Each structure stands twice: as C-alpha cells, then as structure tokens.
Amino acid sequence: MKHKRIWVVTAAVIITAFGVVIALNFAGPARQVERRIGHRYPLDSPQFTREMGVLLGPGILGGNSVEALQNGDEIFPAMLAAIDSAETTITFETYIYWSGEIGDRFSRALARKAREGVAVKVLLDWVGSAKMDGAILDSLRASGASVEQYRPLAWYTLSRLNNRTHRKLLVVDGRVGFTGGVGIADVWTGDAQDPEHWRDIHFRVEGPVVGQLQAAFMDNWIETTGEVLNGPDYFPPLESTGGVPAQMFTSSPAGGSDSMRLMYLMAIAAAERTLDLNAAYFVPDQLILGALVAAQERGVRVRILVPGEHLDSELVALSSKRSWGPLLQAGVAIAEYEPTMIHTKMLIIDGEMVSVGSTNFDIRSFELNDEASLNLYDRDFAQAMTEVFEADFAQGRAYTYAMWENRPWGEKFAETVLIPIKSQL
C-alpha cells in the first residue's frame, strides 16, 4: 500500500509538472494591450514619430539607404555578395535553414570567410533548422565559425520551448544589413515563377539603422551564449548613406511586453487615407481586427493580400477565414494571391510608412515568437513599395462577403475546432 501511495504521488507530481510546462509554453506576454487605440493624430505628425521612437522602441534614425530585393533571384546573390565582401565580422540569425542547394551555398560562403579570419557568428532556431543536415553544422564549426541553435530541446528550455526566434537578420562588418521574410531554403530560390518557388521580399540596408539590426542580433546571441560582442568590428561609426529615416523594432515574449502588437495598433490607428497589408499568415486577434475595421469605417482604404491555394499551412488558411466576415462587411478589400505561396510581410500606411520584416499578423508572432520589423518613414520608398503591392494584389483573386458567407460547412466546423490553438498556427 505504501509503494502504491508513493507511485500515485509521483505520478501526480509528473502530471502537474507536465501541465505547468504546457501552460508556460502557451502563455503570452505578462503585459498585454487590452483596449482599442483610437485615432488621435496622423502618421506624419511629430507626435506619432515621437511616440514610435520613445514610447515603443529604439529611436528613429535618419540617413539610411534601403534596397528592396524581389524573390530569390535578387535576394540570395545580394546576401552572398555581402558575405563574400566581409572583412571583419558576419552575424547571421534566421528561423528557417534547410538542407538544399541554397543552404549549401550559404554554408560554403560562411565557412570560407571564417577560414579567412572573419569572425562568423550564426544563430539558428532549433525548430526552424530541423531540416538542416547535421553535416552542415559540423562543416561550419570546423571552419572556425561560431554556430549556435536557439533554444534546443533540453530540460532547462522546456518552459520556453514554444518561444522561437523568427527573426531574419544578416549584418556584415557592422555596416551592411539585411532583413525581411526570407529563410534559407530552396523554396525561396527563383523568381516566384511557379508554386515550387515562393514570392517574397528582403531588404538591404546601409546607414545608422544597421546598428539597430546588429543590436537585434546581439539580443538573442547574448541570451544563447552569454557572450557580448562589442567594439568597432561589430558597432562601427555609421555615417549617412541616404535619406530614409528608419528604426529596427524588435519584440520577445521573454521581455514580458506586448510591444509588436502595440506598434502595429498605433500605426493602424494613425492611418487616414490608405492601409495596404501583405500578410503571409493572417490570423488576427480581436484588437487587430477591430483596428482594421475602425480604419475602414473612418474612410481609410484598407486592402489585405494573403496567400491563396498555395499557402503552406492549411490550418492557417482555415483559422484565418473565420475572422474575415467583419472586415468584408466593413468594406475591406481582401485578395488571395494565386500564382504561388506569397510569404511577404509588409504594411504600408498613407504612403508615408512601410513596415517590413519577419512579423506575421497572427497571435504567434505577437505573443510567442521573437520578431524583428524594420520601420521606414519615407514617401518615395513607400510609393515604390505601394507599386510592388499593387502588382501583387492584381494577381490575387478578390474574396467577397458572399464567398465568406457561403463557404462550406466543413470549413466552418474546422474553424471552430481550431479556435483553442490559434496562437500555435
């Protein structure tokens, strides 16, 4: 009887511990926005830029140049050329890194620079790099590169195993930065010419804001390794290279705040004329949904472009559509991109502000992932990105309220079943 009681107590402790671990992994930030933010001032007002740079994130820095790179045919050559040009340091953080042709090219380029004496620091998400051949890691480490995996499976990471780094950051010599939505996998190669090659945009940046990209990398590097990388090789003095004001906005649930959601809520609330959103995974919560509807109702033209049949997650497609009804009723234009999977994450407001990076408009990005979004405040750049958005939007199929109302009952049932796990999609 005594042994039986011990077994029961032990089982209860194990079950309780397991339940606590699961609960911690589903928990969002401790401080969350709970009320809608009203429209008080336009995006081009000094008050908006002041609050974006002081209340929410790092300061907005002028003097930057930004180049938008379209699809793998432009993105990967530019990134590899920057790596090849490195003289002192390379810092690289990404979620997806899979084995394949492009993965091999990056590993060879990074290894070559490490053998030349460049300090190469690589941080890969443990889940996102699960399809990466271990031989690639071995070859990189053998070359002298420092390679770490973010939150691998271990007893001390169990409570935060669901918190992944979704950031995509490459900084060379502390002077040239890249960010956007692209991972290292063959699906991103090519020119989005067919369903096997995805549509995406990545951004090459020079100027003072590159220091903020570097700081975003350092955030997770220090957490993972305890090593502080500083000095002029990583943070050199950065002079003006252009006329684009910018800030690199980051978020992490480990910080306990709801900063990324709040940043987007404030940007949406400031919109007065136009709001164009390209969302690879669009599963909005009630606050985001309400903000978009409120913008449309006060006269803002709201357009949302999402993937169509080529979305790589059927669960996301089903969960997303449940929330479209109020948007469509309010007059929001929603289109489903038809040629291939569109992985772009981009928000353009009033032809003044463009936000790009790794952040999806879903609960996982807002509450569970480490994310990084580059905010750019420049009319010429916003106009150029609006033209890119409109070209993609023209390749989308309009989704109407009648289509939403008449979607199959099986879809409606699946949407209801998926409600409890929306944050995991």
PyMOL commands that set and color helices and strands:
alter all, ss='L'
color gray80, all
select helices_A, chain A and resi 2-26+46-56+71-85+101-115+134-142+155-160+186-188+210-225+253-255+259-270+286-297+314-321+324-330+363-368+379-393+401-405+409-424
alter helices_A, ss='H'
color red, helices_A
select strands_A, chain A and resi 61-70+89-94+119-125+146-150+169-172+176-180+201-206+244-251+274-278+282-283+301-307+333-337+346-349+353-357+361-362+371-377+396-399
alter strands_A, ss='S'
color yellow, strands_A
deselect
rebuild
show_as cartoon
